[in-house]
Amino acid sequence: MKRRVAAARMYRGSVVKKILVVEDDPINAQILSDFLSANDYATSVASSGTEGIERFKADRPDLMLVDVQLPRKNGFEVCWEIKRSPEGAQLPILLMSAVYTDREHANRYSHDSLRADGYLTKPFDLADLLQRVRDLLHEA
């Protein structure tokens, strides 16, 4: 999948926050990227877990949205690896899954050693996603 990066720009006097979307489904990745860009975030996309980690290191995003079912490294592994690094310890990571949809998984993967900052079950409402992103980035 071709990587798309929206350049950071100024909005209301502040630098636009960068969000890395790690999603292997090209349609879902495009929808998320376009929606976040339309809401004044700079986005980049990775289509596998290993690419997500590489993009994290290269782009230094302000937040990551990570699908659980990814090729090569799943979203749990991506979250665990990034959160254990000094650069990623404080990075908000929001996991997403259409497979693990029960509340038990949401609670377990948000609060255990993975230290994910949230868990969304697919399909989710884009307005809810936007509010979660704003909350994690401490925006009004």
KEKE-3310 file (N, C-alpha, C; in steps of 0.2 Angstrom, whole numbers, plus 5000, padded with zeros to 4 digits):
npx = (5004:5003:5011:5004:5007:5002:5007:5013:5004:5000:4987:4975:4985:4994:5004:5000:4994:5002:4997:4999:4992:4990:4986:4980:4970:4967:4956:4950:4961:4962:4950:4951:4963:4959:4948:4954:4963:4954:4950:4960:4972:4989:4993:5000:5002:5004:5005:5008:5013:5027:5030:5023:5031:5043:5038:5034:5047:5053:5044:5039:5026:5012:5002:4995:4985:4981:4978:4973:4974:4986:4998:5014:5018:5007:4995:4995:5008:5015:5011:5016:5030:5033:5028:5037:5049:5060:5056:5043:5036:5027:5018:5002:4992:4980:4971:4963:4950:4941:4939:4942:4930:4924:4920:4929:4942:4944:4946:4957:4967:4969:4974:4984:5000:5003:4999:4991:4982:4969:4955:4946:4931:4928:4914:4916:4910:4914:4914:4915:4928:4935:4933:4939:4952:4955:4954:4964:4975:4974:4966:4954)
npy = (4994:5011:5023:5037:5053:5067:5083:5092:5106:5123:5127:5136:5143:5133:5119:5106:5090:5074:5058:5041:5029:5012:5000:4986:4984:4992:5000:5003:5010:5021:5027:5031:5038:5049:5054:5059:5068:5077:5082:5090:5084:5078:5064:5048:5032:5014:4997:4985:4977:4977:4987:4998:5000:5004:5016:5023:5025:5033:5044:5049:5050:5059:5051:5035:5024:5008:4993:4977:4964:4961:4959:4950:4957:4957:4969:4969:4966:4976:4987:4983:4983:4996:5004:4999:5005:5019:5031:5029:5027:5036:5038:5040:5026:5018:5004:4994:4983:4971:4958:4954:4958:4959:4966:4961:4959:4972:4978:4971:4973:4986:4989:4980:4973:4978:4991:4999:5014:5014:5005:5001:4993:4987:4988:5006:5022:5036:5049:5046:5040:5052:5060:5052:5052:5066:5067:5059:5066:5077:5088:5101)
npz = (5000:4996:5005:5014:5018:5027:5028:5042:5048:5052:5064:5070:5077:5082:5081:5071:5077:5075:5069:5068:5059:5060:5050:5041:5032:5017:5014:5026:5032:5023:5026:5039:5039:5030:5037:5049:5044:5039:5050:5055:5058:5055:5046:5045:5037:5041:5035:5041:5056:5058:5050:5056:5068:5062:5056:5067:5073:5064:5061:5073:5080:5088:5093:5091:5081:5082:5074:5079:5072:5063:5049:5051:5064:5077:5083:5097:5100:5094:5101:5114:5112:5108:5119:5129:5125:5128:5120:5117:5129:5134:5124:5118:5114:5104:5103:5091:5086:5077:5079:5093:5103:5115:5131:5141:5134:5130:5142:5148:5138:5139:5151:5156:5155:5142:5142:5134:5129:5126:5119:5105:5098:5083:5071:5074:5079:5070:5076:5089:5089:5086:5097:5107:5102:5104:5118:5122:5117:5125:5121:5119)
capx = (5000:5006:5011:5002:5008:4999:5012:5011:5003:4998:4980:4974:4991:4998:5006:4995:4997:5003:4994:5001:4987:4993:4980:4982:4965:4968:4950:4949:4966:4961:4945:4954:4967:4955:4944:4958:4966:4949:4949:4966:4978:4993:4992:5004:4999:5008:5000:5009:5015:5034:5031:5021:5036:5047:5035:5035:5054:5054:5039:5038:5019:5009:4997:4995:4979:4984:4973:4975:4975:4991:5003:5021:5018:5001:4994:4997:5016:5017:5010:5021:5037:5033:5028:5043:5055:5060:5053:5036:5033:5021:5014:4995:4991:4973:4970:4956:4949:4934:4939:4941:4925:4921:4923:4935:4948:4945:4949:4963:4973:4970:4977:4989:5007:5003:4998:4987:4978:4962:4953:4940:4929:4925:4914:4915:4908:4920:4913:4918:4935:4938:4933:4944:4959:4956:4955:4971:4980:4972:4963:4947)
capy = (5000:5017:5027:5044:5057:5074:5087:5096:5113:5127:5127:5140:5145:5128:5114:5100:5084:5068:5052:5036:5023:5005:4996:4982:4984:4998:5004:5006:5014:5027:5031:5034:5044:5055:5057:5062:5074:5082:5085:5094:5080:5075:5057:5043:5025:5008:4992:4979:4978:4979:4994:5002:5001:5008:5023:5026:5028:5038:5050:5051:5053:5061:5046:5029:5020:5001:4987:4971:4959:4964:4954:4950:4958:4959:4975:4969:4966:4983:4991:4981:4985:5004:5006:4997:5010:5026:5036:5027:5025:5040:5039:5037:5021:5016:4998:4993:4976:4968:4951:4954:4963:4959:4970:4958:4960:4979:4980:4968:4976:4993:4990:4976:4975:4981:4998:5003:5019:5013:5000:5002:4988:4988:4995:5011:5028:5041:5054:5043:5040:5058:5062:5048:5055:5073:5066:5056:5072:5083:5094:5103)
capz = (5000:4996:5011:5013:5024:5027:5031:5048:5046:5058:5064:5076:5081:5085:5076:5070:5080:5070:5071:5064:5058:5058:5048:5035:5027:5014:5014:5033:5033:5020:5029:5045:5037:5027:5042:5054:5040:5038:5057:5056:5060:5050:5046:5041:5037:5040:5034:5045:5063:5058:5047:5061:5072:5058:5055:5074:5074:5059:5061:5080:5080:5094:5094:5086:5081:5080:5073:5083:5068:5058:5047:5054:5071:5078:5087:5104:5100:5092:5107:5119:5110:5108:5126:5132:5123:5131:5116:5117:5135:5136:5118:5118:5109:5104:5099:5087:5084:5075:5082:5100:5103:5121:5136:5144:5130:5130:5149:5148:5134:5140:5158:5158:5153:5136:5143:5129:5132:5125:5115:5101:5095:5076:5069:5079:5077:5069:5081:5096:5088:5086:5104:5111:5100:5107:5125:5123:5116:5129:5117:5121)
cpx = (5004:5005:5008:5003:5006:5004:5009:5010:5001:4990:4978:4980:4995:4999:5001:4998:4997:5000:4996:4995:4990:4987:4981:4976:4965:4962:4949:4955:4965:4955:4947:4958:4964:4951:4948:4961:4961:4948:4956:4972:4982:4993:4998:5001:5004:5003:5002:5012:5023:5035:5028:5027:5041:5045:5035:5042:5055:5050:5038:5031:5017:5004:4997:4988:4982:4979:4977:4978:4980:4996:5010:5021:5011:5001:4996:5005:5018:5017:5015:5028:5038:5033:5034:5049:5054:5056:5045:5032:5027:5017:5007:4994:4984:4973:4963:4956:4942:4934:4938:4936:4922:4924:4929:4941:4949:4948:4956:4969:4973:4974:4982:4996:5008:5003:4995:4983:4971:4961:4946:4938:4926:4919:4913:4913:4913:4920:4916:4925:4938:4938:4938:4951:4960:4957:4962:4976:4979:4970:4956:4942)
cpy = (5006:5021:5034:5048:5064:5078:5091:5103:5117:5127:5131:5142:5139:5123:5108:5094:5078:5062:5047:5030:5017:5001:4992:4982:4991:5003:5007:5011:5021:5031:5034:5039:5050:5058:5061:5068:5079:5085:5088:5090:5078:5068:5053:5036:5020:5002:4985:4982:4981:4986:4999:5004:5005:5015:5026:5029:5033:5045:5053:5054:5055:5056:5041:5026:5013:4996:4981:4966:4962:4959:4956:4952:4960:4966:4975:4969:4973:4987:4990:4984:4992:5006:5004:5001:5016:5031:5035:5026:5030:5042:5036:5032:5018:5010:4997:4986:4974:4961:4950:4960:4964:4964:4968:4960:4968:4981:4977:4971:4983:4994:4985:4978:4979:4989:5002:5008:5019:5007:5001:4995:4990:4985:5000:5017:5033:5046:5052:5042:5047:5061:5058:5051:5062:5072:5064:5062:5078:5089:5095:5100)
cpz = (5000:5002:5009:5019:5023:5031:5037:5045:5053:5058:5071:5081:5084:5080:5076:5073:5074:5073:5066:5065:5056:5057:5042:5030:5024:5014:5021:5034:5029:5023:5035:5044:5035:5033:5047:5051:5040:5045:5059:5060:5054:5051:5042:5042:5037:5039:5037:5052:5062:5055:5052:5066:5069:5058:5062:5075:5070:5060:5068:5081:5087:5097:5089:5087:5078:5079:5076:5078:5062:5055:5050:5061:5072:5083:5094:5105:5098:5098:5113:5118:5110:5115:5130:5130:5127:5127:5116:5123:5137:5130:5119:5112:5110:5100:5096:5085:5082:5077:5089:5102:5110:5126:5140:5141:5131:5137:5150:5144:5135:5147:5160:5156:5146:5137:5137:5132:5130:5120:5112:5098:5088:5075:5074:5075:5076:5074:5088:5095:5089:5094:5108:5109:5104:5114:5126:5122:5120:5126:5119:5117)
residu = (MET:LYS:ARG:ARG:VAL:ALA:ALA:ALA:ARG:MET:TYR:ARG:GLY:SER:VAL:VAL:LYS:LYS:ILE:LEU:VAL:VAL:GLU:ASP:ASP:PRO:ILE:ASN:ALA:GLN:ILE:LEU:SER:ASP:PHE:LEU:SER:ALA:ASN:ASP:TYR:ALA:THR:SER:VAL:ALA:SER:SER:GLY:THR:GLU:GLY:ILE:GLU:ARG:PHE:LYS:ALA:ASP:ARG:PRO:ASP:LEU:MET:LEU:VAL:ASP:VAL:GLN:LEU:PRO:ARG:LYS:ASN:GLY:PHE:GLU:VAL:CYS:TRP:GLU:ILE:LYS:ARG:SER:PRO:GLU:GLY:ALA:GLN:LEU:PRO:ILE:LEU:LEU:MET:SER:ALA:VAL:TYR:THR:ASP:ARG:GLU:HIS:ALA:ASN:ARG:TYR:SER:HIS:ASP:SER:LEU:ARG:ALA:ASP:GLY:TYR:LEU:THR:LYS:PRO:PHE:ASP:LEU:ALA:ASP:LEU:LEU:GLN:ARG:VAL:ARG:ASP:LEU:LEU:HIS:GLU:ALA)
# end
